[in-house]
């Protein structure tokens, strides 16, 4: 299957989003420029990992002496809705890196139906302030779902949760 490849020199839109009710949400990263957007659908844990990876990369840059301490998050918002014609991909793997020449975060994503050797369907660069804002937004989006069991980490639904640490005997509820 041939894939269209989307490469952006500078992402002016970089937004994380959850759609649906907790427990039944779908997650995506909307990225691109006004008028040229791509939806990257992924699992909640993939989105969480992306946010953590961005935070860690910025922290590592600070440790290495890059001037990141004075940076403030500067979102790259979506103005309006994603057009129904915008390309959509289901992400299998993502990678991030730092473009030292441009002082920007680089993001790459492969579609689930691509071969591992294929070029990513999505490649884009974002300013570090936009990346910081994305990491904060991802943390909010992921945290807005069902609470997690403090003992086993599994999601707790409205009906409660039977924690394996209780040998399946005592239901646990967040209240």
C-alpha positions as CSV (number, residue, x, y, z in Angstrom):
1,X,0.0,0.0,0.0
2,X,1.4,3.4,-1.0
3,X,1.2,6.1,1.7
4,X,1.2,9.9,1.2
5,X,4.0,11.4,3.3
6,X,3.5,14.6,5.1
7,X,6.5,16.7,6.1
8,X,6.3,20.0,7.9
9,X,9.2,22.4,8.3
10,X,7.4,24.1,11.3
11,X,4.2,22.9,12.9
12,X,1.9,25.8,13.7
13,X,-0.8,23.4,14.9
14,X,0.1,20.7,17.5
15,X,-2.8,19.6,19.6
16,X,-3.6,16.4,21.7
17,X,-7.2,15.4,21.9
18,X,-9.4,12.7,23.4
19,X,-12.8,12.0,21.9
20,X,-15.6,10.1,23.7
21,X,-16.5,9.2,27.2
22,X,-13.8,8.0,29.7
23,X,-13.3,4.3,29.2
24,X,-14.4,4.6,25.5
25,X,-12.2,7.5,24.4
26,X,-10.1,7.6,21.2
27,X,-6.9,9.7,21.2
28,X,-5.2,11.7,18.5
29,X,-2.5,14.2,17.8
30,X,-3.6,16.9,15.3
31,X,-0.5,18.4,13.6
32,X,0.4,20.5,10.6
33,X,-0.3,24.0,9.6
34,X,-3.6,25.9,9.1
35,X,-5.2,24.4,6.0
36,X,-2.9,21.3,6.0
37,X,-3.6,19.1,9.0
38,X,-3.0,15.4,9.7
39,X,-4.7,13.3,12.4
40,X,-2.5,10.8,14.1
41,X,-4.7,8.3,16.0
42,X,-3.1,6.4,18.8
43,X,-3.6,4.5,22.0
44,X,-3.8,6.4,25.3
45,X,-0.5,4.9,26.4
46,X,1.2,5.9,23.2
47,X,0.0,9.5,23.7
48,X,1.2,9.4,27.3
49,X,4.6,8.1,26.2
50,X,4.9,10.9,23.7
51,X,4.2,13.5,26.3
52,X,6.7,11.9,28.7
53,X,9.3,11.6,26.0
54,X,9.0,15.3,25.1
55,X,9.3,16.3,28.8
56,X,12.4,14.1,29.1
57,X,14.0,15.4,26.0
58,X,13.6,19.0,27.1
59,X,15.0,18.1,30.5
60,X,18.0,16.4,28.9
61,X,18.6,19.5,26.8
62,X,18.7,21.6,30.0
63,X,21.1,19.2,31.6
64,X,23.3,19.4,28.5
65,X,23.5,23.2,28.8
66,X,20.9,24.2,26.2
67,X,19.0,27.4,27.3
68,X,15.6,25.8,28.1
69,X,15.2,27.0,31.7
70,X,13.6,30.3,30.7
71,X,11.3,28.9,28.0
72,X,7.6,29.2,28.6
73,X,5.0,26.9,27.0
74,X,3.5,28.5,23.9
75,X,0.7,26.4,22.4
76,X,0.2,25.8,18.7
77,X,-3.6,25.7,18.8
78,X,-6.1,24.5,16.3
79,X,-8.4,27.3,15.2
80,X,-11.6,25.6,14.2
81,X,-12.3,22.0,13.4
82,X,-10.2,19.4,11.6
83,X,-11.5,19.3,8.0
84,X,-13.2,16.0,7.1
85,X,-10.7,15.7,4.2
86,X,-7.6,15.8,6.5
87,X,-5.5,12.6,6.2
88,X,-5.8,10.2,9.1
89,X,-3.3,7.6,10.2
90,X,-3.3,5.0,13.0
91,X,0.2,5.2,14.6
92,X,2.2,2.1,15.1
93,X,5.4,3.8,16.2
94,X,6.6,7.3,16.8
95,X,10.0,8.8,17.3
96,X,11.1,12.2,18.5
97,X,14.5,14.0,18.4
98,X,16.1,17.3,18.6
99,X,17.1,19.2,15.4
100,X,20.2,21.0,16.6
101,X,20.5,23.3,13.6
102,X,17.0,24.6,14.0
103,X,16.7,24.2,17.8
104,X,13.4,22.4,17.3
105,X,11.7,19.2,18.3
106,X,11.3,16.7,15.5
107,X,8.4,14.3,15.5
108,X,8.0,11.2,13.2
109,X,5.1,8.8,13.0
110,X,4.6,5.5,11.0
111,X,1.2,4.1,10.1
112,X,0.2,0.7,11.5
113,X,0.0,-0.7,7.9
114,X,3.5,0.5,6.9
115,X,6.6,-1.7,6.7
116,X,9.2,-0.9,9.3
117,X,11.7,0.1,6.5
118,X,9.3,2.7,5.0
119,X,9.7,6.4,5.6
120,X,7.4,7.8,8.2
121,X,4.0,9.1,7.0
122,X,4.4,12.1,9.2
123,X,7.4,14.2,10.0
124,X,7.3,17.7,11.5
125,X,9.3,20.1,13.6
126,X,8.0,22.2,16.5
127,X,9.5,25.0,18.6
128,X,10.5,23.9,22.1
129,X,7.8,26.2,23.7
130,X,5.1,24.5,21.5
131,X,6.5,21.1,22.5
132,X,6.4,22.1,26.1
133,X,2.8,23.1,25.7
134,X,2.0,19.9,23.9
135,X,3.5,17.8,26.8
136,X,1.3,19.7,29.3
137,X,-1.8,19.3,27.2
138,X,-1.1,15.5,26.8
139,X,-0.9,15.2,30.6
140,X,-4.2,17.0,31.0
141,X,-5.9,14.9,28.3
142,X,-4.7,11.6,29.7
143,X,-5.5,12.5,33.3
144,X,-9.1,13.5,32.4
145,X,-10.1,9.8,32.0
146,X,-10.9,7.2,34.5
147,X,-9.0,7.3,37.8
148,X,-6.3,4.6,38.3
149,X,-6.2,2.1,41.1
150,X,-3.4,3.2,43.5
151,X,-2.4,-0.4,44.1
152,X,-2.3,-2.0,40.7
153,X,-2.6,0.9,38.3
154,X,-5.7,-0.5,36.4
155,X,-8.5,1.9,35.4
156,X,-11.4,2.2,37.8
157,X,-14.8,2.3,36.1
158,X,-18.0,3.8,37.5
159,X,-18.9,0.3,38.9
160,X,-15.6,0.2,40.9
161,X,-12.7,-2.2,40.4
162,X,-11.7,-5.6,41.7
163,X,-8.0,-5.2,42.4
164,X,-5.8,-8.3,42.0
165,X,-3.8,-7.2,45.1
166,X,-7.0,-8.0,47.0
167,X,-6.9,-11.5,45.5
168,X,-10.1,-10.6,43.6
169,X,-12.2,-10.6,46.7
170,X,-12.8,-7.0,47.7
171,X,-14.0,-4.4,45.2
172,X,-12.2,-1.1,45.4
173,X,-13.9,2.2,44.7
174,X,-12.3,5.7,44.6
175,X,-14.8,7.0,47.2
